[in-house]
């Protein structure tokens, strides 16, 4: 199979779809790899390193024209839609439920869209979400702490406080990989942390492994309302496979937050779990609504491309090799995890949750 790796063009997206070690594995398995020039620059990988591994340099147009499978990180951007060919497999993050425009565009290309975020193991784990969720959870606290500074529009509070001065209160909505890493990072900095989730079994596990300055609570409307009102930093870390994130925090709740508080809505890829959230970019990461700073960047891990690329490709490569060896249909038949990843198949919605979301909107 010919695999094409274009340079990411989303705002400040520094990741790349493969690393030189992955190229070597694909080449040794008998496949060809085309890589757009400078595709790895943001991750600290030179064109020479890719070529030494056996990749062929190519223009973006050539990558899309020749490749049977396009290997990316983020969803194709509007300027790339016309380059996509019918039947071509696209393997990357899509988050279709949050973007009817993207969904319609990919349906119109008659391409095959296999989404990283919906690949699911029999254990229930999403292996291609996990590494980036780890990064996003840790970065959510890093960015939140920065925007709590007065010069950045925040209330001017140090996350961990100092002797004689109480630390900030951090509220985390969701106890998955993002939420767990956010809570652990915030607690490590000395913040007072409350983590909410609807699953008591998950909360018992988190109670055992997280530091003692993390309080776990079963989530319901009343608890969310009370905790959000007291939060200095609110982290939205909710995820439902293939569907839009539920709006757990209403605009009325945001109005009750203290001026200069910060919201980091990591769920923005799936539409956001805060009613006042809207997508932002690394170039313009924040805006203020009702006196509250909102950070809603849709590709948070893209800012640390070197770490994120290697973490991601460690997990994607086995699936890439499966698809390249068997073709997407046979690979999906053999591996149920890949079947879960199939979102659009040559102009037809294939994922049940995506069908429900898209057909409901008609």
C-alpha positions in Angstrom: 0.0 0.0 0.0 1.1 3.6 -0.6 0.7 5.6 2.6 0.8 9.4 2.4 1.7 11.7 5.3 0.8 15.4 4.6 2.0 18.3 6.7 -0.6 19.4 9.3 -2.0 22.8 8.5 -4.4 23.4 11.4 -3.5 26.5 13.4 -0.3 25.8 15.4 -0.5 22.1 14.9 3.0 20.8 15.2 2.4 17.0 15.2 2.9 14.7 12.3 1.3 11.4 11.5 4.3 9.1 11.6 7.9 9.1 12.9 11.0 7.7 11.2 10.8 4.4 13.2 7.3 3.9 11.9 8.4 4.6 8.3 11.0 1.9 8.7 8.4 -0.6 9.9 6.1 0.2 7.0 8.9 0.0 4.4 10.1 -3.3 5.8 6.5 -4.7 5.5 6.6 -3.9 1.8 4.7 -0.6 1.7 5.6 2.8 0.3 5.5 6.0 2.3 5.2 9.5 0.8 5.8 12.4 3.2 5.2 16.1 2.4 8.3 18.2 2.8 8.7 19.8 6.2 5.9 17.6 7.7 8.0 16.7 10.7 9.6 20.1 11.4 7.2 20.9 14.3 8.0 17.7 16.0 11.8 18.1 15.6 12.1 15.6 12.7 14.0 16.6 9.6 13.2 15.6 6.0 16.6 13.9 5.9 15.6 11.6 8.8 12.4 10.6 7.0 14.4 9.9 3.8 17.0 7.9 5.7 14.1 5.7 7.0 13.0 5.1 3.4 10.2 7.7 2.9 9.9 9.5 -0.4 9.5 13.3 -0.3 6.5 14.7 -2.1 4.3 17.8 -2.5 0.9 17.9 -0.7 -0.8 17.4 -4.0 1.3 14.4 -4.9 0.8 12.9 -1.4 -3.0 13.0 -1.8 -3.0 12.0 -5.5 -0.8 8.9 -5.1 -1.6 7.6 -1.6 -4.2 4.9 -0.9 -4.2 5.8 2.7 -3.7 9.3 4.1 -2.2 9.2 7.6 -2.7 12.4 9.5 -3.2 13.7 13.1 -6.1 16.2 12.8 -9.0 16.3 10.5 -8.6 17.5 6.9 -8.9 21.2 6.6 -11.2 22.9 4.0 -8.4 23.6 1.6 -7.6 19.9 1.5 -11.2 18.6 0.8 -10.7 18.9 -3.0 -7.5 16.7 -2.8 -9.3 13.7 -1.2 -10.2 10.9 -3.7 -13.2 8.5 -3.6 -12.2 5.3 -1.9 -9.1 6.8 -0.3 -8.7 5.8 3.4 -8.2 8.7 5.8 -6.8 7.8 9.2 -6.7 10.6 11.8 -8.8 12.3 14.5 -12.1 13.6 13.1 -14.6 14.3 15.9 -17.4 14.4 13.4 -20.2 14.9 15.9 -19.0 18.4 16.6 -18.8 19.5 13.0 -21.7 18.9 10.5 -19.6 20.8 7.9 -16.7 18.4 8.1 -19.1 15.4 8.1 -20.9 16.6 5.0 -17.6 17.4 3.3 -16.1 13.9 3.9 -19.4 12.2 2.9 -19.2 14.2 -0.3 -15.7 12.9 -1.1 -16.8 9.3 -1.0 -13.6 8.6 1.0 -13.2 6.2 3.9 -12.9 7.9 7.3 -11.3 5.9 10.1 -11.3 8.0 13.3 -8.6 7.6 15.9 -11.0 8.7 18.7 -13.6 5.9 18.2 -11.2 2.9 17.9 -12.2 0.9 21.0 -10.7 -2.2 22.5 -12.9 -5.0 24.0 -11.8 -3.6 27.5 -13.6 -0.3 26.5 -10.3 1.6 26.3 -9.8 4.0 23.4 -6.1 3.4 22.7 -5.6 6.2 20.3 -7.2 8.8 22.6 -5.3 7.7 25.7 -1.9 9.2 24.9 -3.3 12.5 23.8 -5.7 12.6 26.7 -2.8 12.2 29.0 -1.1 15.2 27.3 -4.3 17.3 27.2 -5.1 16.6 30.9 -1.7 17.7 32.0 -1.7 20.7 29.7 -5.1 21.8 30.8 -3.7 22.5 34.3 -0.6 24.1 32.8 -2.7 26.5 30.7 -5.2 27.1 33.4 -2.5 28.1 35.8 -1.1 30.5 33.3 -4.5 32.2 32.6 -5.2 32.5 36.3 -2.4 35.1 36.4 -3.7 38.6 36.6 -1.7 39.8 33.5 -3.5 37.1 31.5 -6.9 38.1 32.5 -7.3 35.8 35.5 -8.0 36.6 39.2 -4.2 36.6 40.0 -4.1 33.4 42.1 -1.3 30.9 42.4 -2.6 27.3 41.8 -0.8 25.8 44.8 -0.9 28.9 47.1 1.9 29.5 49.6 2.3 29.2 53.4 -0.5 31.1 55.1 -2.5 31.6 51.8 -5.0 29.0 50.6 -4.4 27.4 47.2 -6.8 27.6 44.2 -9.8 25.3 43.9 -9.7 23.2 40.8 -12.9 21.4 39.7 -12.6 18.6 37.1 -15.7 17.3 35.3 -15.1 13.7 34.2 -12.9 11.0 35.6 -11.5 9.5 32.4 -7.9 9.8 31.2 -8.1 13.5 30.7 -9.7 14.1 34.1 -7.4 11.8 36.0 -4.3 13.4 34.6 -5.7 16.9 35.2 -6.5 16.1 38.8 -3.1 14.4 39.4 -1.2 17.4 37.9 -3.3 20.0 39.8 -2.9 18.1 43.1 0.8 17.8 42.5 1.0 21.6 42.3 -0.8 21.8 45.7 -4.2 22.9 44.5 -7.5 21.8 46.2 -9.0 19.5 43.7 -12.6 18.1 43.3 -13.2 15.5 40.6 -16.7 14.7 39.5 -17.9 11.6 37.6 -21.2 9.7 37.2 -19.6 6.3 37.8 -19.1 5.3 41.5 -16.9 2.4 40.5 -14.5 4.7 38.6 -14.5 7.1 41.5 -13.5 4.4 44.0 -10.5 3.6 41.7 -9.5 7.2 41.4 -9.9 7.7 45.2 -7.3 5.0 45.7 -4.7 6.2 43.2 -5.0 10.0 43.4 -3.3 12.2 46.1 -5.3 12.9 49.2 -5.9 16.5 48.2 -8.3 15.3 45.5 -11.9 14.9 46.6 -14.2 12.7 44.5 -17.9 13.3 44.1 -20.7 11.6 42.2 -21.8 14.1 39.6 -25.4 15.4 39.4 -26.9 18.8 38.4 -26.9 20.1 42.0 -23.3 19.0 42.7 -22.1 20.4 39.4 -23.8 23.8 40.1 -22.3 24.1 43.6 -18.8 23.0 42.6 -18.7 25.2 39.5 -19.7 28.3 41.5 -16.7 27.8 43.8 -14.1 26.9 41.2 -11.1 29.0 40.4 -10.2 26.7 37.6 -12.8 24.5 35.9 -11.6 21.6 33.6 -14.1 20.1 31.2 -13.0 16.5 30.6 -16.2 14.7 29.4 -16.1 12.2 26.5 -18.8 10.1 24.8 -17.6 8.0 21.9 -18.8 9.3 18.5 -21.3 11.8 20.1 -21.3 15.4 21.2 -20.3 16.1 24.7 -23.2 16.8 27.1 -23.5 20.4 28.2 -23.1 19.9 31.9 -22.3 23.6 32.7 -25.0 26.0 31.8 -24.5 29.7 31.0 -26.3 30.5 34.3 -23.7 28.5 36.1 -20.9 30.4 34.4 -22.5 33.7 35.4 -22.2 32.5 39.1 -18.5 32.0 38.8 -16.1 34.6 40.3 -14.6 37.2 38.0 -11.2 36.1 36.7 -11.9 32.4 37.1 -10.8 30.2 34.2 -12.5 27.4 32.2 -10.4 24.9 30.2 -12.9 22.9 28.1 -10.9 20.0 26.8 -14.2 18.5 25.6 -14.4 21.2 22.9 -13.3 18.7 20.2 -16.7 17.0 20.8 -18.6 20.3 21.0 -17.7 21.3 24.6 -19.3 20.5 27.9 -19.8 24.2 28.9 -22.6 26.1 27.3 -20.5 29.3 26.8 -17.6 27.4 25.2 -16.7 27.9 21.5 -13.6 26.6 19.7 -10.4 28.6 19.8 -6.9 28.2 18.4 -3.4 28.4 19.7 -3.1 31.7 18.0 -6.1 33.1 19.9 -6.6 30.6 22.7 -8.9 32.6 25.1 -11.9 34.9 25.3 -13.8 36.2 28.3 -17.5 35.7 28.9 -19.3 36.8 32.0 -16.0 37.8 33.5 -14.7 34.2 33.1 -11.7 33.4 30.9 -12.4 30.5 28.5 -9.6 28.4 27.0 -11.2 26.1 24.3 -8.3 25.2 22.0 -9.4 22.2 19.8 -5.9 20.7 19.5 -4.3 21.2 22.8 -1.6 18.5 22.4 -0.5 20.1 19.1 1.5 22.7 21.1 3.9 20.1 22.3 4.5 18.3 19.0 7.7 16.5 19.9 6.1 14.8 22.9 2.7 14.3 21.4 3.9 12.9 18.0 5.9 10.1 19.6 3.3 9.3 22.2 0.6 9.1 19.5 2.5 7.2 16.9 3.5 4.6 19.5 -0.2 3.7 19.5 -1.3 4.3 15.9 1.4 2.3 14.2 0.0 -1.2 14.9 -3.3 -0.2 13.4 -1.6 1.5 10.4 0.2 -1.8 9.7 -3.0 -3.8 9.9 -4.8 -1.5 7.5 -1.9 -1.4 5.1 -1.5 -5.2 5.1 -5.2 -6.2 4.8 -7.0 -3.1 3.4 -9.5 -1.3 5.6 -12.4 -3.7 5.1 -10.6 -6.9 5.9 -8.7 -5.2 8.7 -12.0 -4.0 10.3 -13.4 -7.5 9.9 -10.4 -9.1 11.6 -10.1 -6.4 14.4 -13.3 -5.2 16.0 -11.4 -2.2 17.5 -10.9 -0.9 13.9 -14.5 -1.6 13.1 -15.4 0.8 15.8 -13.1 3.3 14.2 -14.9 3.2 10.8 -17.0 6.4 10.8 -17.7 7.0 7.1 -17.5 4.4 4.4 -17.5 5.8 0.8 -20.2 8.3 1.4 -22.2 6.4 4.0 -22.3 7.0 7.8 -21.0 3.9 9.4 -20.6 4.6 13.2 -23.9 4.1 15.1 -23.4 7.1 17.4 -22.5 9.3 14.4 -25.6 8.2 12.6 -27.7 9.1 15.6 -26.2 12.6 15.9 -26.3 13.4 12.2 -29.7 12.0 11.4 -31.2 13.7 14.4 -30.1 17.0 13.0 -31.9 16.6 9.8 
